[in-house]
Amino acid sequence: MTDQKLKSTLGFILRNKEQFSEMLDCFKAEDIEKGIIAIPESLINTHLRNVILEQAEKYLTDYSVRFQNDAIYVKVDLSTKQLGPLYAKLLIKIEDLYFDSNNRKLFLSYKEEVKCGGNMLQIAAFKAFGAKGPYTQTAAEMAKLPFLQIRGHNGVIHLGMLRLVTKFPSALTLNYLSCTDGLLRLSFHI
């Protein structure tokens, strides 16, 4: 790492020290020294919980994330006016990760199980909603999130469009390693 890159990285950390202080307890120095970022489930389920629920506004009422068997298991409870309460379980596989100075994209595939807990009219609307294709795809199309593209049971997240990611040093390179034992593991290089 060059002197300028080190200075830039340290400056980034100091400018965002409030956001990092709680989260740093989730990581192990030994992993970082080996060039591995091991993201524990607790970071997402506990430390980032308020941020995630706030960003999802009124629709997301509860969620949990597990990293097991080289997959990300996501369980979400949603509340919608038209369809009533929805309960979704997603099994997400990371197919590829491009994260360097030129490209920051995450390619994934998923399986979904979505249930409606509303009244009979809401259940009928829910079934019609699902006739267009996978529920996750239809919801992503309706949300019109510029960083998310879902086609069938595959998707791309344009990480470079996320505000938090734009704060990362441009020289940062990440590679996907695994998703097991409650940890999402990435290798990194600056």
Buried (B, 14 or more C-beta within 10 A) or exposed (E): EEEEBEEBBEEBEEEEEEEEEEEEEBBEEEEEEEEBBBBBBBBBBEBBBEEEBEEEEEBBEEBBBBBBEEBBBBBBBBBBEEBBBBBBBBBBBBEEBBBBEEEBBBBBBBEBEBEBBBEEEBBEBBEEBBEEBBBBBBBBBEEEBEBBBBEEBBBBBBBBBBEEBEEBBEBBEBBBBBBEEBBBBBEEEB
